[in-house]
């Protein structure tokens, strides 16, 4: 399996070098870049609706926890500054 991946990787490198050699001018380079971008996007696996919902819930939960922690530190620093400079 590793040998197959290595061979496929070498083929991709050789193809990229050949494509780069053909693309001489700026228009050719942009065209090559766009073709490579499209080729890479075809390899992307998109998440299912359930996975997307789960990932979204995890991110929102994490953001809420971080907001609460930062808010708590802000409140503590505020109380510390008020206590320090109030003269009480």
C-alpha positions in Angstrom: 0.0 0.0 0.0 2.8 2.4 0.9 4.6 1.6 -2.3 1.4 2.4 -4.3 1.0 5.7 -2.6 4.7 6.5 -3.2 4.4 5.6 -6.9 1.3 7.7 -7.2 3.0 10.6 -5.5 6.0 10.3 -7.9 3.6 10.3 -10.8 1.9 13.5 -9.6 5.3 15.2 -9.1 6.3 14.2 -12.7 3.0 15.4 -14.1 3.3 18.7 -12.2 6.8 19.3 -13.5 5.6 18.5 -17.1 2.7 20.9 -16.7 4.9 23.6 -15.3 7.3 23.3 -18.2 4.4 23.7 -20.7 3.1 26.9 -18.9 5.6 29.5 -19.9 3.8 32.8 -19.7 1.8 34.4 -17.0 -1.5 33.3 -18.6 -0.3 29.7 -18.8 0.8 29.8 -15.1 -2.6 31.1 -14.0 -4.3 28.5 -16.1 -2.1 25.8 -14.6 -2.8 27.1 -11.1 -6.5 27.0 -11.6 -6.4 23.5 -13.1 -4.4 22.3 -10.1 -6.9 24.0 -7.6 -9.8 22.3 -9.3 -8.0 19.0 -9.2 -7.3 19.3 -5.5 -10.9 20.3 -4.8 -12.1 17.1 -6.5 -10.2 15.1 -3.8 -12.0 16.9 -0.9 -14.5 14.8 1.1 -17.4 16.8 2.3 -19.0 16.2 5.7 -22.5 14.8 5.9 -25.3 16.9 7.4 -25.0 15.1 10.7 -21.3 15.6 10.9 -21.7 19.3 10.0 -24.3 19.7 12.7 -22.0 18.0 15.2 -19.0 20.1 14.3 -21.0 23.3 14.4 -22.3 22.4 17.9 -18.8 21.7 19.1 -17.4 25.0 17.8 -20.3 27.0 19.2 -19.9 25.3 22.6 -16.2 26.0 22.6 -16.7 29.6 21.8 -19.3 30.0 24.6 -16.8 28.4 27.1 -14.0 30.8 26.0 -16.4 33.8 26.2 -17.3 32.8 29.8 -13.7 32.3 30.8 -12.6 35.7 29.3 -15.7 37.4 30.9 -14.8 35.9 34.3 -11.2 37.1 34.0 -12.4 40.6 32.9 -14.8 40.8 35.9 -12.0 39.7 38.3 -9.6 42.2 36.9 -12.2 44.9 37.1 -13.0 44.1 40.8 -9.2 44.1 41.5 -8.7 47.5 39.9 -11.7 48.9 41.7 -10.5 47.5 45.0 -7.0 48.7 44.4 -7.8 52.3 43.5 -11.0 52.9 45.5 -9.1 53.5 48.7 -11.4 51.3 50.8 
